[in-house]
């Protein structure tokens, strides 16, 4: 059982859509002329973001997924990153875009980008919908970020708390209602 909580809207569905359109234009400019861009979604939090992002990209794309270990039922990150599900396809010599939901401590993105770099893609770039820069523990930054947010636990638009709230169309912050601070 999780503690009781309410969700306060932080970023509206409309603001997310507008930001994705702008980001897609920048990605298109960077990868213009590519024979194929392999868009790699990090499961499970990026599944809504990747779905909206690829539909804004006017490029030949292939979609693949990779799953790294996450928080489980906690709101605290574990520092050790494990690959639970690897890519189906080869990325050697290919253009690759890694799609992450949130860069928090940075351990996941750092681990995934060094793993994928070792497979010798032609170009590797990363996009994160959200970034919590004040939480960073390792030196890593996505090439594109949707929104910088404060150190708050968020849900919605694919992002969960203990597997709940992924289906909210907006990003909201979790506020525990049993907390005396309210
Ligand atoms: P990092 O390795 O600490 O950067 O954590 C990255 C992963 O932790 C993200 O891909 C999310 O799955 C998860 N995460 C980080 N912050 C949050 C949050 O506020 N809500 C839900 N999941 C989060």
py3Dmol code that shows the C-alpha trace and the ligand (Angstrom):
import py3Dmol

protein = """\
ATOM      1  CA  UNK A   1       0.000   0.000   0.000  1.00  0.00           C
ATOM      2  CA  UNK A   2       1.197   3.474  -0.807  1.00  0.00           C
ATOM      3  CA  UNK A   3       0.534   6.471   1.424  1.00  0.00           C
ATOM      4  CA  UNK A   4      -2.536   8.576   0.527  1.00  0.00           C
ATOM      5  CA  UNK A   5      -1.751  11.415  -1.843  1.00  0.00           C
ATOM      6  CA  UNK A   6      -3.231  13.976  -4.211  1.00  0.00           C
ATOM      7  CA  UNK A   7      -1.827  15.113  -7.554  1.00  0.00           C
ATOM      8  CA  UNK A   8      -1.329  18.808  -8.328  1.00  0.00           C
ATOM      9  CA  UNK A   9      -1.079  19.680 -12.031  1.00  0.00           C
ATOM     10  CA  UNK A  10       2.388  20.975 -12.903  1.00  0.00           C
ATOM     11  CA  UNK A  11       2.551  20.858 -16.739  1.00  0.00           C
ATOM     12  CA  UNK A  12      -0.622  20.774 -18.843  1.00  0.00           C
ATOM     13  CA  UNK A  13      -1.230  18.400 -21.761  1.00  0.00           C
ATOM     14  CA  UNK A  14      -1.338  21.441 -24.048  1.00  0.00           C
ATOM     15  CA  UNK A  15       2.044  22.732 -22.872  1.00  0.00           C
ATOM     16  CA  UNK A  16       3.576  19.270 -23.352  1.00  0.00           C
ATOM     17  CA  UNK A  17       2.219  19.025 -26.922  1.00  0.00           C
ATOM     18  CA  UNK A  18       3.569  22.464 -27.843  1.00  0.00           C
ATOM     19  CA  UNK A  19       6.997  21.671 -26.406  1.00  0.00           C
ATOM     20  CA  UNK A  20       7.185  18.335 -28.255  1.00  0.00           C
ATOM     21  CA  UNK A  21       6.415  20.047 -31.547  1.00  0.00           C
ATOM     22  CA  UNK A  22       9.313  22.474 -30.995  1.00  0.00           C
ATOM     23  CA  UNK A  23      11.695  19.707 -29.909  1.00  0.00           C
ATOM     24  CA  UNK A  24      10.774  17.563 -32.920  1.00  0.00           C
ATOM     25  CA  UNK A  25      11.755  20.421 -35.225  1.00  0.00           C
ATOM     26  CA  UNK A  26      15.179  20.628 -33.581  1.00  0.00           C
ATOM     27  CA  UNK A  27      15.680  16.852 -33.779  1.00  0.00           C
ATOM     28  CA  UNK A  28      14.674  16.868 -37.427  1.00  0.00           C
ATOM     29  CA  UNK A  29      17.206  19.596 -38.173  1.00  0.00           C
ATOM     30  CA  UNK A  30      19.979  17.646 -36.434  1.00  0.00           C
ATOM     31  CA  UNK A  31      19.196  14.328 -38.175  1.00  0.00           C
ATOM     32  CA  UNK A  32      18.167  15.752 -41.561  1.00  0.00           C
ATOM     33  CA  UNK A  33      19.193  13.347 -44.345  1.00  0.00           C
ATOM     34  CA  UNK A  34      19.503  10.305 -42.050  1.00  0.00           C
ATOM     35  CA  UNK A  35      18.728   7.001 -43.751  1.00  0.00           C
ATOM     36  CA  UNK A  36      17.000   5.904 -40.553  1.00  0.00           C
ATOM     37  CA  UNK A  37      16.807   7.162 -36.969  1.00  0.00           C
ATOM     38  CA  UNK A  38      16.523   4.451 -34.324  1.00  0.00           C
ATOM     39  CA  UNK A  39      14.383   5.963 -31.567  1.00  0.00           C
ATOM     40  CA  UNK A  40      15.025   4.066 -28.338  1.00  0.00           C
ATOM     41  CA  UNK A  41      12.421   4.476 -25.619  1.00  0.00           C
ATOM     42  CA  UNK A  42      13.412   3.674 -22.044  1.00  0.00           C
ATOM     43  CA  UNK A  43      10.596   1.612 -20.577  1.00  0.00           C
ATOM     44  CA  UNK A  44       8.275   2.101 -19.105  1.00  0.00           C
ATOM     45  CA  UNK A  45       8.040   5.814 -18.315  1.00  0.00           C
ATOM     46  CA  UNK A  46       8.755   7.077 -21.845  1.00  0.00           C
ATOM     47  CA  UNK A  47       6.018   5.169 -23.689  1.00  0.00           C
ATOM     48  CA  UNK A  48       3.587   8.090 -24.009  1.00  0.00           C
ATOM     49  CA  UNK A  49       6.339  10.600 -24.778  1.00  0.00           C
ATOM     50  CA  UNK A  50       7.911   8.449 -27.510  1.00  0.00           C
ATOM     51  CA  UNK A  51       4.485   7.856 -29.084  1.00  0.00           C
ATOM     52  CA  UNK A  52       3.819  11.587 -29.352  1.00  0.00           C
ATOM     53  CA  UNK A  53       7.395  12.460 -30.327  1.00  0.00           C
ATOM     54  CA  UNK A  54       7.751  10.024 -33.253  1.00  0.00           C
ATOM     55  CA  UNK A  55       4.459  11.234 -34.713  1.00  0.00           C
ATOM     56  CA  UNK A  56       5.937  14.752 -34.908  1.00  0.00           C
ATOM     57  CA  UNK A  57       9.130  13.552 -36.632  1.00  0.00           C
ATOM     58  CA  UNK A  58       9.179  13.819 -40.385  1.00  0.00           C
ATOM     59  CA  UNK A  59      12.108  11.388 -40.711  1.00  0.00           C
ATOM     60  CA  UNK A  60      12.399   7.655 -41.416  1.00  0.00           C
ATOM     61  CA  UNK A  61      12.341   6.135 -37.919  1.00  0.00           C
ATOM     62  CA  UNK A  62      12.607   2.734 -36.310  1.00  0.00           C
ATOM     63  CA  UNK A  63      11.305   2.324 -32.754  1.00  0.00           C
ATOM     64  CA  UNK A  64      12.988   0.088 -30.213  1.00  0.00           C
ATOM     65  CA  UNK A  65      12.809  -0.208 -26.438  1.00  0.00           C
ATOM     66  CA  UNK A  66      15.179  -0.839 -23.589  1.00  0.00           C
ATOM     67  CA  UNK A  67      14.220  -1.360 -19.963  1.00  0.00           C
ATOM     68  CA  UNK A  68      16.487  -0.410 -17.107  1.00  0.00           C
ATOM     69  CA  UNK A  69      15.708  -1.065 -13.443  1.00  0.00           C
ATOM     70  CA  UNK A  70      13.746   1.690 -11.764  1.00  0.00           C
ATOM     71  CA  UNK A  71      12.505   2.769  -8.369  1.00  0.00           C
ATOM     72  CA  UNK A  72      10.208  -0.187  -7.717  1.00  0.00           C
ATOM     73  CA  UNK A  73       7.599   1.013  -5.259  1.00  0.00           C
ATOM     74  CA  UNK A  74       9.718   3.714  -3.726  1.00  0.00           C
ATOM     75  CA  UNK A  75      10.181   7.409  -4.559  1.00  0.00           C
ATOM     76  CA  UNK A  76      13.950   7.086  -4.013  1.00  0.00           C
ATOM     77  CA  UNK A  77      16.355   6.097  -6.750  1.00  0.00           C
ATOM     78  CA  UNK A  78      18.653   3.103  -6.477  1.00  0.00           C
ATOM     79  CA  UNK A  79      22.144   3.896  -7.714  1.00  0.00           C
ATOM     80  CA  UNK A  80      22.725   0.533  -9.330  1.00  0.00           C
ATOM     81  CA  UNK A  81      21.279   0.340 -12.849  1.00  0.00           C
ATOM     82  CA  UNK A  82      20.488  -3.039 -14.408  1.00  0.00           C
ATOM     83  CA  UNK A  83      19.284  -3.753 -17.945  1.00  0.00           C
ATOM     84  CA  UNK A  84      16.053  -5.750 -17.676  1.00  0.00           C
ATOM     85  CA  UNK A  85      15.247  -5.789 -21.389  1.00  0.00           C
ATOM     86  CA  UNK A  86      17.726  -5.068 -24.166  1.00  0.00           C
ATOM     87  CA  UNK A  87      17.148  -3.681 -27.675  1.00  0.00           C
ATOM     88  CA  UNK A  88      15.818  -6.001 -30.373  1.00  0.00           C
ATOM     89  CA  UNK A  89      17.864  -4.386 -33.141  1.00  0.00           C
ATOM     90  CA  UNK A  90      21.511  -3.613 -33.887  1.00  0.00           C
ATOM     91  CA  UNK A  91      22.610   0.020 -33.595  1.00  0.00           C
ATOM     92  CA  UNK A  92      26.204  -0.175 -34.892  1.00  0.00           C
ATOM     93  CA  UNK A  93      26.669   2.508 -37.564  1.00  0.00           C
ATOM     94  CA  UNK A  94      23.132   3.828 -37.046  1.00  0.00           C
ATOM     95  CA  UNK A  95      21.726   7.160 -35.888  1.00  0.00           C
ATOM     96  CA  UNK A  96      20.208   6.685 -32.437  1.00  0.00           C
ATOM     97  CA  UNK A  97      17.986   8.889 -30.270  1.00  0.00           C
ATOM     98  CA  UNK A  98      17.479   7.786 -26.653  1.00  0.00           C
ATOM     99  CA  UNK A  99      14.155   8.906 -25.199  1.00  0.00           C
ATOM    100  CA  UNK A 100      14.011   9.195 -21.395  1.00  0.00           C
ATOM    101  CA  UNK A 101      11.092  10.367 -19.257  1.00  0.00           C
ATOM    102  CA  UNK A 102      13.036  12.027 -16.418  1.00  0.00           C
ATOM    103  CA  UNK A 103      16.689  12.628 -15.693  1.00  0.00           C
ATOM    104  CA  UNK A 104      16.892  12.614 -11.908  1.00  0.00           C
ATOM    105  CA  UNK A 105      20.188  11.474 -10.321  1.00  0.00           C
ATOM    106  CA  UNK A 106      21.412  10.784 -13.865  1.00  0.00           C
ATOM    107  CA  UNK A 107      22.574   7.200 -13.170  1.00  0.00           C
ATOM    108  CA  UNK A 108      20.115   5.632 -15.642  1.00  0.00           C
ATOM    109  CA  UNK A 109      20.957   7.914 -18.571  1.00  0.00           C
ATOM    110  CA  UNK A 110      24.694   7.669 -17.903  1.00  0.00           C
ATOM    111  CA  UNK A 111      24.576   3.873 -17.784  1.00  0.00           C
ATOM    112  CA  UNK A 112      22.385   3.550 -20.878  1.00  0.00           C
ATOM    113  CA  UNK A 113      24.368   6.023 -22.984  1.00  0.00           C
ATOM    114  CA  UNK A 114      27.694   4.375 -22.151  1.00  0.00           C
ATOM    115  CA  UNK A 115      26.231   0.951 -22.947  1.00  0.00           C
ATOM    116  CA  UNK A 116      24.858   2.140 -26.297  1.00  0.00           C
ATOM    117  CA  UNK A 117      28.032   4.096 -27.142  1.00  0.00           C
ATOM    118  CA  UNK A 118      30.024   0.866 -26.716  1.00  0.00           C
ATOM    119  CA  UNK A 119      27.965  -0.579 -29.602  1.00  0.00           C
ATOM    120  CA  UNK A 120      29.417   2.109 -31.896  1.00  0.00           C
ATOM    121  CA  UNK A 121      26.415   3.928 -33.316  1.00  0.00           C
ATOM    122  CA  UNK A 122      27.098   6.534 -35.995  1.00  0.00           C
ATOM    123  CA  UNK A 123      25.554   9.274 -33.838  1.00  0.00           C
ATOM    124  CA  UNK A 124      23.899   9.031 -30.424  1.00  0.00           C
ATOM    125  CA  UNK A 125      21.720  11.763 -28.945  1.00  0.00           C
ATOM    126  CA  UNK A 126      19.360  11.858 -25.958  1.00  0.00           C
ATOM    127  CA  UNK A 127      16.122  13.611 -25.216  1.00  0.00           C
ATOM    128  CA  UNK A 128      14.454  13.785 -21.798  1.00  0.00           C
ATOM    129  CA  UNK A 129      10.970  15.103 -21.241  1.00  0.00           C
ATOM    130  CA  UNK A 130      11.806  16.261 -17.709  1.00  0.00           C
ATOM    131  CA  UNK A 131      15.001  17.176 -15.907  1.00  0.00           C
ATOM    132  CA  UNK A 132      15.521  17.643 -12.165  1.00  0.00           C
ATOM    133  CA  UNK A 133      18.974  19.305 -12.271  1.00  0.00           C
ATOM    134  CA  UNK A 134      19.187  19.814  -8.500  1.00  0.00           C
ATOM    135  CA  UNK A 135      19.085  16.030  -7.961  1.00  0.00           C
ATOM    136  CA  UNK A 136      22.035  15.197 -10.206  1.00  0.00           C
ATOM    137  CA  UNK A 137      24.701  12.838  -8.811  1.00  0.00           C
ATOM    138  CA  UNK A 138      26.606  12.097 -12.020  1.00  0.00           C
ATOM    139  CA  UNK A 139      27.655  14.417 -14.819  1.00  0.00           C
ATOM    140  CA  UNK A 140      25.163  13.760 -17.598  1.00  0.00           C
ATOM    141  CA  UNK A 141      22.820  15.969 -19.601  1.00  0.00           C
ATOM    142  CA  UNK A 142      20.347  15.192 -22.357  1.00  0.00           C
ATOM    143  CA  UNK A 143      20.868  16.979 -25.694  1.00  0.00           C
ATOM    144  CA  UNK A 144      17.257  18.158 -25.486  1.00  0.00           C
ATOM    145  CA  UNK A 145      15.063  18.641 -22.429  1.00  0.00           C
ATOM    146  CA  UNK A 146      11.342  19.311 -22.422  1.00  0.00           C
ATOM    147  CA  UNK A 147      11.049  20.984 -19.033  1.00  0.00           C
ATOM    148  CA  UNK A 148      13.295  21.575 -16.050  1.00  0.00           C
ATOM    149  CA  UNK A 149      11.360  20.861 -12.866  1.00  0.00           C
ATOM    150  CA  UNK A 150      12.064  21.227  -9.131  1.00  0.00           C
ATOM    151  CA  UNK A 151      12.845  18.300  -6.826  1.00  0.00           C
ATOM    152  CA  UNK A 152       9.307  16.955  -6.617  1.00  0.00           C
ATOM    153  CA  UNK A 153       8.003  13.470  -7.329  1.00  0.00           C
ATOM    154  CA  UNK A 154       5.880  13.602 -10.482  1.00  0.00           C
ATOM    155  CA  UNK A 155       3.402  11.304 -12.250  1.00  0.00           C
ATOM    156  CA  UNK A 156       1.346  11.255 -15.430  1.00  0.00           C
ATOM    157  CA  UNK A 157       2.004  11.265 -19.178  1.00  0.00           C
ATOM    158  CA  UNK A 158       3.512   7.773 -18.875  1.00  0.00           C
ATOM    159  CA  UNK A 159       5.242   8.344 -15.543  1.00  0.00           C
ATOM    160  CA  UNK A 160       4.132   6.309 -12.528  1.00  0.00           C
ATOM    161  CA  UNK A 161       4.137   6.110  -8.793  1.00  0.00           C
ATOM    162  CA  UNK A 162       4.088   2.389  -7.867  1.00  0.00           C
ATOM    163  CA  UNK A 163       2.637   1.645 -11.350  1.00  0.00           C
ATOM    164  CA  UNK A 164      -0.238   4.104 -10.944  1.00  0.00           C
ATOM    165  CA  UNK A 165      -1.163   7.357 -12.700  1.00  0.00           C
ATOM    166  CA  UNK A 166       0.650   6.655 -15.996  1.00  0.00           C
ATOM    167  CA  UNK A 167      -2.581   7.400 -17.870  1.00  0.00           C
ATOM    168  CA  UNK A 168      -2.964  11.026 -16.736  1.00  0.00           C
ATOM    169  CA  UNK A 169      -2.690  13.315 -19.792  1.00  0.00           C
ATOM    170  CA  UNK A 170      -0.692  15.950 -17.840  1.00  0.00           C
ATOM    171  CA  UNK A 171       2.327  15.949 -15.498  1.00  0.00           C
ATOM    172  CA  UNK A 172       1.405  16.395 -11.849  1.00  0.00           C
ATOM    173  CA  UNK A 173       3.318  16.410  -8.585  1.00  0.00           C
ATOM    174  CA  UNK A 174       2.523  13.985  -5.792  1.00  0.00           C
ATOM    175  CA  UNK A 175       1.547  15.534  -2.456  1.00  0.00           C
ATOM    176  CA  UNK A 176       1.115  13.159   0.475  1.00  0.00           C
ATOM    177  CA  UNK A 177      -1.994  13.979   2.494  1.00  0.00           C
ATOM    178  CA  UNK A 178      -0.901  12.158   5.677  1.00  0.00           C
ATOM    179  CA  UNK A 179       2.055  14.517   5.964  1.00  0.00           C
ATOM    180  CA  UNK A 180       1.587  17.047   8.796  1.00  0.00           C
ATOM    181  CA  UNK A 181       3.170  19.718   6.574  1.00  0.00           C
ATOM    182  CA  UNK A 182       0.298  19.031   4.141  1.00  0.00           C
TER     183      UNK A 182
END
"""
ligand_1 = """\
23
LIG
P 17.844 8.473 -12.366
O 18.650 7.261 -12.700
O 17.922 8.812 -10.905
O 18.176 9.664 -13.236
O 16.349 8.092 -12.527
C 15.720 8.044 -13.720
C 14.443 7.267 -13.614
O 13.844 7.332 -12.313
C 13.401 7.860 -14.540
O 13.504 7.301 -15.824
C 12.120 7.494 -13.868
O 11.716 6.202 -14.252
C 12.454 7.475 -12.406
N 12.047 8.743 -11.767
C 12.824 9.799 -11.435
N 12.104 10.792 -10.903
C 10.827 10.346 -10.898
C 9.577 10.949 -10.504
O 9.492 12.100 -10.036
N 8.452 10.186 -10.696
C 8.490 8.921 -11.212
N 9.634 8.335 -11.606
C 10.785 9.041 -11.450
"""
view = py3Dmol.view(width=600, height=400)
view.addModel(protein, "pdb")
view.setStyle({"model": 0}, {"cartoon": {"style": "trace"}})
view.addModel(ligand_1, "xyz")
view.setStyle({"model": 1}, {"stick": {}})
view.zoomTo()
view.show()
